[in-house]
Amino acid sequence: MVLNSLDKMIELQKNTVNIRNICVLAHVDHGKTTLADCLISSNGIISSRLAGKLRYMDSREDEQIRGITMKSSAISLHYTKDNQEYLINLIDSPGHVDFSSEVSTAVRICDGCIIVVDAVEGVCPQTQAVLRQAWLENIRPVLVINKIDRLIVELKFTPQEAYSHLKNILEQINALTGTLFTSKVLEERAERETESQVNPNSEPGEQVYDWSTGLEDTDDSHLYFSPEQGNVVFTSAIDGWGFGPLTQDEIAQRRERARQRHAEKLAAAHGQGPVESIHCGGILETSPQGEPRGGEQQVESMAPNPAPQEEDSQESFIAFARVFSGVARRGRKIFVLGPKYSPVEFLQRVPSGFSTSPDDLPTVPHMACCTLENLYLLMGRELEELEEVPPGNVLGIGGLQDFVLKSATLCSLPSCPPFIPLSFEATPIVRVAVEPKHPSEMPQLVKGMKLLNQADPCVQILIQETGEHVLVTAGEVHLQRCLDDLKERFAKIHISVSEPIIPFRETITKPPKVDMVNEEIGKQQKVAVIHQTRDDQSKIPEGVQVDADGLITITTPNKLATLSVRAMPLPEEVTQILEENSDLIRSMEQLTSLLDEGKNTQTIHRKTQEKMWEFKGKLEQHLTGRKWRNTVDQIWSFGPRKCGPNMLVSRSVDFQNSVWTGAAGRASQGANRYRDLGNSIVSGFQLATLSGPMCEEPLMGVCFVLEKWDISKLEEQGVGSNQNNEKSDVVGRGEEGERSCPGADEKQEPPDGCSQASEKRTSQKGEPSVADCYGPFSGQLIATMKEACRYALQVKPQRLMAAMYTCDIMATSDVLGRVYAVLSKREGRVLQEEMKEGTDMFIIKAVLPVAESFGFADEIRKRTSGLASPQLVFSHWEVIPSDPFWVPTTEEEYLHFGEKADSENQARKYMNAVRKRKGLHVEEKIVEHAEKQRTLSKNK
């Protein structure tokens, strides 16, 4: 047991070769924090008797109450082996899926990791996730199989059964590692193939080399876990013992030592023999050398884990960081580079040979300059101040709250590229609106939410158009922790929290072939429709033409332009492709806007071009058939926000525009005539996809086809005005155009889509024009396109889409029925059920709507007496099959559902709940089919 002073730690920090940055990763409740306690007790920071019970690294009160880790925390430990002194920076990370962003933070600044697996439960979903994260960050893992004592005490295994059980766990882990390795090799092979296609003039030797042989020839033996390699340790962290592969002599020595200790315990009832600490030799030997990486400049990766720490009864913001190169010194000026910072942009703005102080440099996006105010040595619950930190060390930095949002790279030179952003396993999906109980405390709430946004890498803070402050979190436990932090640490005020805001999506489907009683539609005799709900909902106003195949034809209010729009459901595969490539679509939209402005786009990155054509190829592969012919080339825009999973396709003969090439025939007169109004059409499409007709939720998987776009009447008016204004110059035309809409254009800039022809027409003879009553023509086009899209949706079968969780539940056979009961009550669907070999545990995989998930974990624990615990991870969007507007229309449906048809309609229930929350009209009667009520009281 070694208790070290601060001076000793500072001395160890300078020996870079002997520094190891290790994080502990595992599924929830597999024993990470208990293992960390044992390692900390070896340094004398805590008593070995309290190791496993104290949970020293869980410094938050809610962590101690719940018994799970919620924030990554670091501590520096001293370890001696073979006369060599090592500094171990140990980081304990959470295992709960809601806090997987903290795992990403810990993995980024480490060289190696300890993967802890429960000997009874084996490989769990989060074990797979952390193994994948460790693989992606390219850090060396060591396997610790914990709770070995449970095999003997609980499962009563014989040595042979325990051996085969542990062997199975090792095989499962190695199978996962093999899958990761295979996918990496196949990715490299695919990259080689694309490079050979792009560079056909490469040397013959490069052409012959084939990556398909990579799997057979590459030596991957060092990747797998095996006790012979020294990267597997067997422990019981709660009891404070562990071992690696042992020889017969070592086993005999340990047996003798155990006998002696047992005799000592019997001899002295209150005596305690020396507890053997966990054997860490194998762990440390397999960790990679912690030598500084990078060039001569100093680079620190700012992991997004700033957390307020108490210091002199005041809270300060501490950033979690690692020095990769150079020395971090207190008081030094340094550049803060955001994840989107580009050194190319900086070098373009600053001429070569330019030298000045950092404060006088020109402003560059995502770059700031600051001073390193305070440097700290992280010691679990405590901080020790430092003057400088050599490379390879983990440290805390104070005073960065005004410069770093979630993560950043610190560097002494602005020409350094930043580290790539962190990849998170969990997606924020649970939303709540928060407001202060006393309106005067709103500034404290805004400040507190800003601090929370910085402190948590996964949380999102939004201000909606309604003015609500919305908190988006990864799950129920994460939400509760964020609200507690907001109330007690950041805002320090009483807040009101809304019910969770459940996200939905709206879509359309193909017309069903059977009705609600599985009778073929069209074969039954229709009866009088008593309920007019569906007709009221989809009522199309006068002046809007609807064809039999759902084509909507609508005219602008001034009757000068006519639009014909049809809505079609996209195949599921295409919707998925659009979701996955949202970043690429966003960059394509930027390129298209540059083309429209006539700017040079020759500097498009080669990889971006390759991704664009690959994306286009995938769309062409799935959009096949007669109705989708040439659709990919005619895609005009994506929505909502120009990067969503909906498409606008232009099939107008007069004007062709495409996201791939920009507007076709740009030099022609027709293209110029239509181009200025095109932005208004796209804006109307964006508004329509942002809020659908059912409950104002975004659309998903819908393709709007603009079949016809007729502005011939506008052109006729333009020709008449041209004859009267032949001698007017460009300036005169602009002035007359401005006078044409006095009521509409005073408060806003003239819109881009306002054509010169309409401007000339409205100024003709100085008479009040038709357009004056309805505002600018571009605004009319936006509103008309939006209405056309909404009506096109309403004539098709509309459906709601619900967000779905993947639910992994481990339960014993005794409580299996209760688990299924809770799942079916909450609209869950079981996908898979398998028994874990050698145990009575079942692994159940199911999907569960996010709307039904609140309180699910608590209910399932109560119903099963704590024998089952679920893991919920956001998975996908799924169409709710029931029609929210359905009413019975046939004899069979009336017989089955009754005249009232008041059985539960899940989609209608969700839709009405969202409409009520948004203050929209809800079609429901308070009293329907009223009957006389019998009163029980005699005095009434």
ABEGO torsion letter per residue (X at the ends): XBBBBAAAAAAAAABAAABBBBBBBBBBGAGAAAAAAAAAAAAGABBAAABGAAGAABABAAAAAAGBBABBBBBBBBBBBGGBBBBBBBBBBBABAAAAAAAAAAAAABABBBBBBBAAAEBBAAAAAAAAAAAAAGBBBBBBBBGAAAAAAAAGBBAAAAAAAAAAAAAAAAAAAAAAAAAAAAAAAAAAAAAAAABAABBAAAAABBAAAAAAABBAAAABBBAAAGABBBBBAAAGBBBBBBBAAAAAAAAAAAAAAAAAAAABAABBBBBBBBBAAAAAAABBBABBBEBABBBBBBBBABBBBBBGGBBBBBBBBBBABEBBBBGBBBBBBBAABBAAAAAAABBBGBBBBAAABBBBBGBBBBBBABBBBBBEABBBBBABBBBGBBBBBBGAAAABAABBBBBABAABBBBBBBBBABBBABBBBBBBABAAAAAAAAAAAAAAAAABAABBBBBBAAGBBBBBBABAAAAAAAAAAAAAAAAGBBBBBBBBBBBBBBBBBBBBABBAAGBBBGABBBBBBABAAAAAAABBBBGBBBBAAGBBBBBBAAGABBBBBBBBBBBAAAAAAAAAAAAAAAAAAAAAAAAAAGBBAAABBAAAAAAAAAAAAAAAAABBEAAABGAAAABABBOBGGABABBBBBABAABBBBAAAEBBGAABAAAAAAAAAAAAAAAAAAAAAABBAAAGBBBBGBBBBBABBBAAAAAAAAAAAAAAAAABBAAAAAAAAAAABAAAAAABBBBAABBAAAAAAAABGGBBBAAAAAEBAAAAAAAAAAAAAAAAAAABBBBBBBBBBBBBBBBBAAAAAAAAAAAAAAGBBBABBBBBBGBABBBBBBBBBAAAABGAAAAAAAAAGGABBBBBBBABBBBBABBAABBBABAAAAAAAEAAGABBBAAAAAAAAAAAAAGBBBBBBABBGBBBBBBABAAX
